[in-house]
Amino acid sequence: MAKKKNPNAVALGKLGGSKGGKIRAAKLTSEERREIARNAVLARWAKAREKAQQKDLQDKT
């Protein structure tokens, strides 16, 4: 049986959720934005590196 969402809660979520990222980005300094972007890149590269290592292990077996 599917859970029904409270329509009032959904409306409140749409009000704040759609603005959150834009408002947060506007409050950040360029240095903070740069650090966040750098961390995201490092996370993506780490994930790609891990995937490549797993593939190498599979190829060796």
N, CA, C and O atoms as a Maestro MAE file, in Angstrom:
{
 s_m_m2io_version
 :::
 2.0.0
}

f_m_ct {
 s_m_title
 :::
 protein
 m_atom[244] {
  # First column is atom index #
  i_m_mmod_type
  r_m_x_coord
  r_m_y_coord
  r_m_z_coord
  i_m_residue_number
  s_m_chain_name
  s_m_pdb_residue_name
  s_m_pdb_atom_name
  i_m_atomic_number
  :::
  1 25 0.850 -1.171 0.000 1 A "MET " " N  " 7
  2 3 0.000 0.000 0.000 1 A "MET " " CA " 6
  3 2 0.902 1.243 0.000 1 A "MET " " C  " 6
  4 15 1.833 1.336 0.800 1 A "MET " " O  " 8
  5 25 0.629 2.168 -0.875 2 A "ALA " " N  " 7
  6 3 1.436 3.385 -0.995 2 A "ALA " " CA " 6
  7 2 1.110 4.350 0.135 2 A "ALA " " C  " 6
  8 15 -0.046 4.510 0.527 2 A "ALA " " O  " 8
  9 25 2.158 4.992 0.650 3 A "LYS " " N  " 7
  10 3 1.976 5.981 1.694 3 A "LYS " " CA " 6
  11 2 1.533 7.286 1.066 3 A "LYS " " C  " 6
  12 15 2.101 7.713 0.061 3 A "LYS " " O  " 8
  13 25 0.534 7.922 1.638 4 A "LYS " " N  " 7
  14 3 0.082 9.210 1.119 4 A "LYS " " CA " 6
  15 2 0.803 10.325 1.865 4 A "LYS " " C  " 6
  16 15 0.948 10.280 3.087 4 A "LYS " " O  " 8
  17 25 1.248 11.317 1.119 5 A "LYS " " N  " 7
  18 3 1.950 12.439 1.721 5 A "LYS " " CA " 6
  19 2 0.961 13.495 2.176 5 A "LYS " " C  " 6
  20 15 -0.103 13.685 1.587 5 A "LYS " " O  " 8
  21 25 1.345 14.167 3.230 6 A "ASN " " N  " 7
  22 3 0.534 15.256 3.752 6 A "ASN " " CA " 6
  23 2 0.675 16.435 2.787 6 A "ASN " " C  " 6
  24 15 1.785 16.932 2.599 6 A "ASN " " O  " 8
  25 25 -0.419 16.898 2.170 7 A "PRO " " N  " 7
  26 3 -0.322 17.990 1.192 7 A "PRO " " CA " 6
  27 2 0.237 19.283 1.782 7 A "PRO " " C  " 6
  28 15 0.899 20.049 1.082 7 A "PRO " " O  " 8
  29 25 -0.025 19.529 3.060 8 A "ASN " " N  " 7
  30 3 0.514 20.730 3.695 8 A "ASN " " CA " 6
  31 2 2.035 20.644 3.812 8 A "ASN " " C  " 6
  32 15 2.740 21.633 3.607 8 A "ASN " " O  " 8
  33 25 2.526 19.467 4.138 9 A "ALA " " N  " 7
  34 3 3.970 19.279 4.259 9 A "ALA " " CA " 6
  35 2 4.634 19.408 2.889 9 A "ALA " " C  " 6
  36 15 5.724 19.969 2.776 9 A "ALA " " O  " 8
  37 25 3.991 18.899 1.869 10 A "VAL " " N  " 7
  38 3 4.526 18.998 0.510 10 A "VAL " " CA " 6
  39 2 4.622 20.459 0.088 10 A "VAL " " C  " 6
  40 15 5.623 20.872 -0.497 10 A "VAL " " O  " 8
  41 25 3.590 21.238 0.381 11 A "ALA " " N  " 7
  42 3 3.578 22.656 0.021 11 A "ALA " " CA " 6
  43 2 4.690 23.415 0.747 11 A "ALA " " C  " 6
  44 15 5.360 24.260 0.154 11 A "ALA " " O  " 8
  45 25 4.880 23.111 2.026 12 A "LEU " " N  " 7
  46 3 5.948 23.770 2.784 12 A "LEU " " CA " 6
  47 2 7.324 23.405 2.228 12 A "LEU " " C  " 6
  48 15 8.214 24.253 2.155 12 A "LEU " " O  " 8
  49 25 7.491 22.173 1.849 13 A "GLY " " N  " 7
  50 3 8.759 21.726 1.289 13 A "GLY " " CA " 6
  51 2 9.082 22.430 -0.017 13 A "GLY " " C  " 6
  52 15 10.233 22.773 -0.285 13 A "GLY " " O  " 8
  53 25 8.050 22.639 -0.828 14 A "LYS " " N  " 7
  54 3 8.267 23.324 -2.106 14 A "LYS " " CA " 6
  55 2 8.628 24.788 -1.905 14 A "LYS " " C  " 6
  56 15 9.409 25.353 -2.671 14 A "LYS " " O  " 8
  57 25 8.066 25.388 -0.887 15 A "LEU " " N  " 7
  58 3 8.348 26.798 -0.616 15 A "LEU " " CA " 6
  59 2 9.823 27.026 -0.294 15 A "LEU " " C  " 6
  60 15 10.479 27.871 -0.904 15 A "LEU " " O  " 8
  61 25 10.329 26.272 0.660 16 A "GLY " " N  " 7
  62 3 11.703 26.480 1.099 16 A "GLY " " CA " 6
  63 2 12.719 25.753 0.243 16 A "GLY " " C  " 6
  64 15 13.807 26.271 -0.005 16 A "GLY " " O  " 8
  65 25 12.380 24.568 -0.206 17 A "GLY " " N  " 7
  66 3 13.322 23.737 -0.941 17 A "GLY " " CA " 6
  67 2 13.747 24.314 -2.268 17 A "GLY " " C  " 6
  68 15 14.897 24.146 -2.673 17 A "GLY " " O  " 8
  69 25 12.860 24.980 -2.945 18 A "SER " " N  " 7
  70 3 13.202 25.484 -4.270 18 A "SER " " CA " 6
  71 2 14.114 26.700 -4.201 18 A "SER " " C  " 6
  72 15 14.802 27.017 -5.171 18 A "SER " " O  " 8
  73 25 14.122 27.379 -3.062 19 A "LYS " " N  " 7
  74 3 14.940 28.585 -2.916 19 A "LYS " " CA " 6
  75 2 16.283 28.298 -2.245 19 A "LYS " " C  " 6
  76 15 17.239 29.057 -2.403 19 A "LYS " " O  " 8
  77 25 16.345 27.216 -1.508 20 A "GLY " " N  " 7
  78 3 17.478 26.945 -0.642 20 A "GLY " " CA " 6
  79 2 18.841 27.048 -1.279 20 A "GLY " " C  " 6
  80 15 19.711 27.747 -0.759 20 A "GLY " " O  " 8
  81 25 19.054 26.365 -2.401 21 A "GLY " " N  " 7
  82 3 20.365 26.352 -3.027 21 A "GLY " " CA " 6
  83 2 20.796 27.706 -3.532 21 A "GLY " " C  " 6
  84 15 21.959 28.082 -3.388 21 A "GLY " " O  " 8
  85 25 19.887 28.438 -4.117 22 A "LYS " " N  " 7
  86 3 20.215 29.762 -4.659 22 A "LYS " " CA " 6
  87 2 20.574 30.740 -3.544 22 A "LYS " " C  " 6
  88 15 21.527 31.510 -3.663 22 A "LYS " " O  " 8
  89 25 19.806 30.700 -2.469 23 A "ILE " " N  " 7
  90 3 20.066 31.601 -1.351 23 A "ILE " " CA " 6
  91 2 21.389 31.241 -0.686 23 A "ILE " " C  " 6
  92 15 22.169 32.122 -0.325 23 A "ILE " " O  " 8
  93 25 21.638 29.943 -0.524 24 A "ARG " " N  " 7
  94 3 22.890 29.504 0.104 24 A "ARG " " CA " 6
  95 2 24.079 29.931 -0.753 24 A "ARG " " C  " 6
  96 15 25.079 30.418 -0.225 24 A "ARG " " O  " 8
  97 25 23.980 29.753 -2.068 25 A "ALA " " N  " 7
  98 3 25.078 30.122 -2.962 25 A "ALA " " CA " 6
  99 2 25.337 31.623 -2.923 25 A "ALA " " C  " 6
  100 15 26.486 32.056 -3.008 25 A "ALA " " O  " 8
  101 25 24.294 32.407 -2.798 26 A "ALA " " N  " 7
  102 3 24.455 33.858 -2.759 26 A "ALA " " CA " 6
  103 2 25.186 34.311 -1.493 26 A "ALA " " C  " 6
  104 15 25.856 35.344 -1.501 26 A "ALA " " O  " 8
  105 25 25.063 33.550 -0.415 27 A "LYS " " N  " 7
  106 3 25.699 33.919 0.848 27 A "LYS " " CA " 6
  107 2 27.153 33.474 0.928 27 A "LYS " " C  " 6
  108 15 27.906 33.964 1.770 27 A "LYS " " O  " 8
  109 25 27.555 32.547 0.058 28 A "LEU " " N  " 7
  110 3 28.918 32.031 0.111 28 A "LEU " " CA " 6
  111 2 29.898 32.998 -0.538 28 A "LEU " " C  " 6
  112 15 29.561 33.701 -1.490 28 A "LEU " " O  " 8
  113 25 31.103 33.021 -0.014 29 A "THR " " N  " 7
  114 3 32.157 33.810 -0.653 29 A "THR " " CA " 6
  115 2 32.706 32.993 -1.811 29 A "THR " " C  " 6
  116 15 32.470 31.788 -1.894 29 A "THR " " O  " 8
  117 25 33.436 33.649 -2.703 30 A "SER " " N  " 7
  118 3 33.994 32.931 -3.846 30 A "SER " " CA " 6
  119 2 34.965 31.846 -3.376 30 A "SER " " C  " 6
  120 15 35.076 30.792 -4.003 30 A "SER " " O  " 8
  121 25 35.662 32.106 -2.279 31 A "GLU " " N  " 7
  122 3 36.583 31.109 -1.744 31 A "GLU " " CA " 6
  123 2 35.834 29.871 -1.247 31 A "GLU " " C  " 6
  124 15 36.287 28.745 -1.450 31 A "GLU " " O  " 8
  125 25 34.691 30.083 -0.596 32 A "GLU " " N  " 7
  126 3 33.890 28.959 -0.108 32 A "GLU " " CA " 6
  127 2 33.320 28.158 -1.275 32 A "GLU " " C  " 6
  128 15 33.311 26.928 -1.242 32 A "GLU " " O  " 8
  129 25 32.846 28.854 -2.304 33 A "ARG " " N  " 7
  130 3 32.326 28.159 -3.487 33 A "ARG " " CA " 6
  131 2 33.428 27.347 -4.158 33 A "ARG " " C  " 6
  132 15 33.196 26.222 -4.602 33 A "ARG " " O  " 8
  133 25 34.615 27.917 -4.228 34 A "ARG " " N  " 7
  134 3 35.748 27.228 -4.843 34 A "ARG " " CA " 6
  135 2 36.090 25.954 -4.065 34 A "ARG " " C  " 6
  136 15 36.368 24.914 -4.662 34 A "ARG " " O  " 8
  137 25 36.068 26.038 -2.740 35 A "GLU " " N  " 7
  138 3 36.380 24.884 -1.904 35 A "GLU " " CA " 6
  139 2 35.324 23.784 -2.073 35 A "GLU " " C  " 6
  140 15 35.664 22.603 -2.144 35 A "GLU " " O  " 8
  141 25 34.060 24.168 -2.138 36 A "ILE " " N  " 7
  142 3 32.983 23.192 -2.341 36 A "ILE " " CA " 6
  143 2 33.143 22.501 -3.690 36 A "ILE " " C  " 6
  144 15 32.997 21.284 -3.795 36 A "ILE " " O  " 8
  145 25 33.444 23.286 -4.721 37 A "ALA " " N  " 7
  146 3 33.634 22.722 -6.060 37 A "ALA " " CA " 6
  147 2 34.838 21.790 -6.086 37 A "ALA " " C  " 6
  148 15 34.796 20.733 -6.716 37 A "ALA " " O  " 8
  149 25 35.915 22.179 -5.400 38 A "ARG " " N  " 7
  150 3 37.121 21.359 -5.362 38 A "ARG " " CA " 6
  151 2 36.828 20.023 -4.683 38 A "ARG " " C  " 6
  152 15 37.263 18.975 -5.160 38 A "ARG " " O  " 8
  153 25 36.096 20.056 -3.578 39 A "ASN " " N  " 7
  154 3 35.746 18.817 -2.880 39 A "ASN " " CA " 6
  155 2 34.887 17.913 -3.759 39 A "ASN " " C  " 6
  156 15 35.031 16.691 -3.725 39 A "ASN " " O  " 8
  157 25 33.994 18.513 -4.545 40 A "ALA " " N  " 7
  158 3 33.148 17.728 -5.436 40 A "ALA " " CA " 6
  159 2 33.985 17.041 -6.512 40 A "ALA " " C  " 6
  160 15 33.762 15.873 -6.828 40 A "ALA " " O  " 8
  161 25 34.943 17.768 -7.068 41 A "VAL " " N  " 7
  162 3 35.815 17.189 -8.095 41 A "VAL " " CA " 6
  163 2 36.634 16.038 -7.513 41 A "VAL " " C  " 6
  164 15 36.755 14.979 -8.129 41 A "VAL " " O  " 8
  165 25 37.191 16.253 -6.326 42 A "LEU " " N  " 7
  166 3 37.984 15.200 -5.689 42 A "LEU " " CA " 6
  167 2 37.140 13.952 -5.428 42 A "LEU " " C  " 6
  168 15 37.622 12.830 -5.583 42 A "LEU " " O  " 8
  169 25 35.893 14.146 -5.036 43 A "ALA " " N  " 7
  170 3 35.001 13.014 -4.779 43 A "ALA " " CA " 6
  171 2 34.708 12.261 -6.079 43 A "ALA " " C  " 6
  172 15 34.691 11.030 -6.097 43 A "ALA " " O  " 8
  173 25 34.479 13.003 -7.163 44 A "ARG " " N  " 7
  174 3 34.214 12.345 -8.450 44 A "ARG " " CA " 6
  175 2 35.426 11.558 -8.927 44 A "ARG " " C  " 6
  176 15 35.286 10.430 -9.400 44 A "ARG " " O  " 8
  177 25 36.617 12.142 -8.807 45 A "TRP " " N  " 7
  178 3 37.830 11.451 -9.238 45 A "TRP " " CA " 6
  179 2 38.101 10.229 -8.379 45 A "TRP " " C  " 6
  180 15 38.547 9.202 -8.892 45 A "TRP " " O  " 8
  181 25 37.842 10.320 -7.089 46 A "ALA " " N  " 7
  182 3 38.045 9.169 -6.207 46 A "ALA " " CA " 6
  183 2 37.109 8.029 -6.608 46 A "ALA " " C  " 6
  184 15 37.499 6.862 -6.605 46 A "ALA " " O  " 8
  185 25 35.899 8.376 -6.945 47 A "LYS " " N  " 7
  186 3 34.917 7.372 -7.357 47 A "LYS " " CA " 6
  187 2 35.358 6.712 -8.667 47 A "LYS " " C  " 6
  188 15 35.259 5.494 -8.816 47 A "LYS " " O  " 8
  189 25 35.843 7.518 -9.612 48 A "ALA " " N  " 7
  190 3 36.305 6.990 -10.894 48 A "ALA " " CA " 6
  191 2 37.534 6.108 -10.692 48 A "ALA " " C  " 6
  192 15 37.663 5.063 -11.331 48 A "ALA " " O  " 8
  193 25 38.433 6.526 -9.809 49 A "ARG " " N  " 7
  194 3 39.645 5.758 -9.526 49 A "ARG " " CA " 6
  195 2 39.277 4.404 -8.928 49 A "ARG " " C  " 6
  196 15 39.857 3.380 -9.289 49 A "ARG " " O  " 8
  197 25 38.312 4.406 -8.014 50 A "GLU " " N  " 7
  198 3 37.875 3.166 -7.373 50 A "GLU " " CA " 6
  199 2 37.266 2.218 -8.405 50 A "GLU " " C  " 6
  200 15 37.520 1.014 -8.377 50 A "GLU " " O  " 8
  201 25 36.474 2.759 -9.302 51 A "LYS " " N  " 7
  202 3 35.844 1.962 -10.348 51 A "LYS " " CA " 6
  203 2 36.905 1.329 -11.249 51 A "LYS " " C  " 6
  204 15 36.796 0.159 -11.618 51 A "LYS " " O  " 8
  205 25 37.934 2.109 -11.602 52 A "ALA " " N  " 7
  206 3 39.007 1.611 -12.454 52 A "ALA " " CA " 6
  207 2 39.775 0.497 -11.757 52 A "ALA " " C  " 6
  208 15 40.142 -0.488 -12.398 52 A "ALA " " O  " 8
  209 25 40.024 0.629 -10.469 53 A "GLN " " N  " 7
  210 3 40.741 -0.404 -9.717 53 A "GLN " " CA " 6
  211 2 39.939 -1.693 -9.662 53 A "GLN " " C  " 6
  212 15 40.498 -2.783 -9.783 53 A "GLN " " O  " 8
  213 25 38.632 -1.570 -9.479 54 A "GLN " " N  " 7
  214 3 37.781 -2.759 -9.452 54 A "GLN " " CA " 6
  215 2 37.796 -3.462 -10.800 54 A "GLN " " C  " 6
  216 15 37.811 -4.691 -10.870 54 A "GLN " " O  " 8
  217 25 37.791 -2.674 -11.869 55 A "LYS " " N  " 7
  218 3 37.824 -3.248 -13.217 55 A "LYS " " CA " 6
  219 2 39.141 -3.968 -13.443 55 A "LYS " " C  " 6
  220 15 39.159 -5.048 -14.035 55 A "LYS " " O  " 8
  221 25 40.251 -3.385 -12.979 56 A "ASP " " N  " 7
  222 3 41.555 -4.018 -13.113 56 A "ASP " " CA " 6
  223 2 41.593 -5.353 -12.381 56 A "ASP " " C  " 6
  224 15 42.153 -6.327 -12.883 56 A "ASP " " O  " 8
  225 25 40.993 -5.396 -11.186 57 A "LEU " " N  " 7
  226 3 40.959 -6.638 -10.425 57 A "LEU " " CA " 6
  227 2 40.153 -7.702 -11.144 57 A "LEU " " C  " 6
  228 15 40.533 -8.873 -11.149 57 A "LEU " " O  " 8
  229 25 39.037 -7.304 -11.754 58 A "GLN " " N  " 7
  230 3 38.213 -8.259 -12.492 58 A "GLN " " CA " 6
  231 2 38.929 -8.774 -13.726 58 A "GLN " " C  " 6
  232 15 38.797 -9.945 -14.080 58 A "GLN " " O  " 8
  233 25 39.693 -7.899 -14.389 59 A "ASP " " N  " 7
  234 3 40.415 -8.290 -15.591 59 A "ASP " " CA " 6
  235 2 41.530 -9.287 -15.274 59 A "ASP " " C  " 6
  236 15 41.857 -10.133 -16.106 59 A "ASP " " O  " 8
  237 25 42.116 -9.195 -14.080 60 A "LYS " " N  " 7
  238 3 43.217 -10.062 -13.699 60 A "LYS " " CA " 6
  239 2 42.740 -11.474 -13.353 60 A "LYS " " C  " 6
  240 15 43.520 -12.424 -13.404 60 A "LYS " " O  " 8
  241 25 41.467 -11.609 -13.003 61 A "THR " " N  " 7
  242 3 40.971 -12.933 -12.610 61 A "THR " " CA " 6
  243 2 40.413 -13.693 -13.767 61 A "THR " " C  " 6
  244 15 39.956 -14.824 -13.600 61 A "THR " " O  " 8
  :::
 }
 m_bond[243] {
  # First column is bond index #
  i_m_from
  i_m_to
  i_m_order
  :::
  1 1 2 1
  2 2 3 1
  3 3 4 2
  4 3 5 1
  5 5 6 1
  6 6 7 1
  7 7 8 2
  8 7 9 1
  9 9 10 1
  10 10 11 1
  11 11 12 2
  12 11 13 1
  13 13 14 1
  14 14 15 1
  15 15 16 2
  16 15 17 1
  17 17 18 1
  18 18 19 1
  19 19 20 2
  20 19 21 1
  21 21 22 1
  22 22 23 1
  23 23 24 2
  24 23 25 1
  25 25 26 1
  26 26 27 1
  27 27 28 2
  28 27 29 1
  29 29 30 1
  30 30 31 1
  31 31 32 2
  32 31 33 1
  33 33 34 1
  34 34 35 1
  35 35 36 2
  36 35 37 1
  37 37 38 1
  38 38 39 1
  39 39 40 2
  40 39 41 1
  41 41 42 1
  42 42 43 1
  43 43 44 2
  44 43 45 1
  45 45 46 1
  46 46 47 1
  47 47 48 2
  48 47 49 1
  49 49 50 1
  50 50 51 1
  51 51 52 2
  52 51 53 1
  53 53 54 1
  54 54 55 1
  55 55 56 2
  56 55 57 1
  57 57 58 1
  58 58 59 1
  59 59 60 2
  60 59 61 1
  61 61 62 1
  62 62 63 1
  63 63 64 2
  64 63 65 1
  65 65 66 1
  66 66 67 1
  67 67 68 2
  68 67 69 1
  69 69 70 1
  70 70 71 1
  71 71 72 2
  72 71 73 1
  73 73 74 1
  74 74 75 1
  75 75 76 2
  76 75 77 1
  77 77 78 1
  78 78 79 1
  79 79 80 2
  80 79 81 1
  81 81 82 1
  82 82 83 1
  83 83 84 2
  84 83 85 1
  85 85 86 1
  86 86 87 1
  87 87 88 2
  88 87 89 1
  89 89 90 1
  90 90 91 1
  91 91 92 2
  92 91 93 1
  93 93 94 1
  94 94 95 1
  95 95 96 2
  96 95 97 1
  97 97 98 1
  98 98 99 1
  99 99 100 2
  100 99 101 1
  101 101 102 1
  102 102 103 1
  103 103 104 2
  104 103 105 1
  105 105 106 1
  106 106 107 1
  107 107 108 2
  108 107 109 1
  109 109 110 1
  110 110 111 1
  111 111 112 2
  112 111 113 1
  113 113 114 1
  114 114 115 1
  115 115 116 2
  116 115 117 1
  117 117 118 1
  118 118 119 1
  119 119 120 2
  120 119 121 1
  121 121 122 1
  122 122 123 1
  123 123 124 2
  124 123 125 1
  125 125 126 1
  126 126 127 1
  127 127 128 2
  128 127 129 1
  129 129 130 1
  130 130 131 1
  131 131 132 2
  132 131 133 1
  133 133 134 1
  134 134 135 1
  135 135 136 2
  136 135 137 1
  137 137 138 1
  138 138 139 1
  139 139 140 2
  140 139 141 1
  141 141 142 1
  142 142 143 1
  143 143 144 2
  144 143 145 1
  145 145 146 1
  146 146 147 1
  147 147 148 2
  148 147 149 1
  149 149 150 1
  150 150 151 1
  151 151 152 2
  152 151 153 1
  153 153 154 1
  154 154 155 1
  155 155 156 2
  156 155 157 1
  157 157 158 1
  158 158 159 1
  159 159 160 2
  160 159 161 1
  161 161 162 1
  162 162 163 1
  163 163 164 2
  164 163 165 1
  165 165 166 1
  166 166 167 1
  167 167 168 2
  168 167 169 1
  169 169 170 1
  170 170 171 1
  171 171 172 2
  172 171 173 1
  173 173 174 1
  174 174 175 1
  175 175 176 2
  176 175 177 1
  177 177 178 1
  178 178 179 1
  179 179 180 2
  180 179 181 1
  181 181 182 1
  182 182 183 1
  183 183 184 2
  184 183 185 1
  185 185 186 1
  186 186 187 1
  187 187 188 2
  188 187 189 1
  189 189 190 1
  190 190 191 1
  191 191 192 2
  192 191 193 1
  193 193 194 1
  194 194 195 1
  195 195 196 2
  196 195 197 1
  197 197 198 1
  198 198 199 1
  199 199 200 2
  200 199 201 1
  201 201 202 1
  202 202 203 1
  203 203 204 2
  204 203 205 1
  205 205 206 1
  206 206 207 1
  207 207 208 2
  208 207 209 1
  209 209 210 1
  210 210 211 1
  211 211 212 2
  212 211 213 1
  213 213 214 1
  214 214 215 1
  215 215 216 2
  216 215 217 1
  217 217 218 1
  218 218 219 1
  219 219 220 2
  220 219 221 1
  221 221 222 1
  222 222 223 1
  223 223 224 2
  224 223 225 1
  225 225 226 1
  226 226 227 1
  227 227 228 2
  228 227 229 1
  229 229 230 1
  230 230 231 1
  231 231 232 2
  232 231 233 1
  233 233 234 1
  234 234 235 1
  235 235 236 2
  236 235 237 1
  237 237 238 1
  238 238 239 1
  239 239 240 2
  240 239 241 1
  241 241 242 1
  242 242 243 1
  243 243 244 2
  :::
 }
}
